[in-house]
Amino acid sequence: MPHSPGWKRSLGRKICNFTLIELLIVIAVIAILAALLLPALNKARDKGKSISCTNNLKQIGIAQVMYSEAYAEWIVTARTKDKKNWWFTLLSPFGTTYPEGRADSSHADYDANRNVTRGTYVCPAEQLPFGDAPNYEFTHYAINMRLSGDHWWSSYRYARKLSAVTSASKAIFAGDNNYPALFYAHYSAYFAFRHGAGDNRKHAESTRSLRGSTNLVYLDGHAENKTHLELLLDGRWNGTQAVNAFSGDLVQGFRPNSKVAMP
């Protein structure tokens, strides 16, 4: 018995309806998988940035070791007396890279390079680039000025040799910078705890609500990732003074009074 022409139209509608339902199911499954995988992918991406940051700091730590070997065991200073060299430019000849002319306004190419964000002193996890305020004017990393001293700031106008260090594996040399206008830290609050959870503080504000961690390099060249609480607990053992809940002095691993005054 021949079929009527309507059976084809009916079958076509059934096929189309089934295909549409199938498509919706596939889309729903993909959306569910994306929602499940996205946090894991973001975490893996952030971990990769933190690892790259750690590698930068290790390179900086090695450069400091080489600097001390080249300059009679002096630890690199935060800033030179003529204000034409900072610690990151002083370490550039020892295997680190920093945009030429960017740090020194006396260089003719300063304006051309002031917004150049590249090199060893760039943290991949930091969103703000180099440049004028509110961006990072110098580097994404901060030197421990209590260790290094500084030619310009009267409170820190001193230098140190390696002989002042009691434990190079505990003496913090540098870490993630949370103060875009500066290039140094003298309290733990000046470090950026940008890894893992982000750090939305403005400059060196209270650290009580921090959930992220910071990358640090020590004077022996090794690097570590630490929360602010872990950093404060490390500071409790320095034997110099009590550490409060806001910020700790960065004086562990060396004798704070062992310093040579700068003219």
Secondary structure, 3 states (H helix, E strand, C coil): CCCCCHHHHHHHHHHHHHHHHHHHHHHHHHHHHHHHHHHHHHHHHHHHHHHHHHHHHHHHHHHHHHHHHHCCCECCCCECCCCCCEHHHHCHHHCCCCCCCCCCCCCCCHHHHCCCCCCCCCCCCCCCCECCCCCECCCCEEEEHHHHCCCCCHHHCEECEHHHECCCCCCEEEEEECCCCCCEECEHHHECCCECCCCCCCCCCCCCCCCCEEEEEECCCCEEEEEHHHHHHHHCCCCCCCCCCCCCECCCCECCCCCEECC
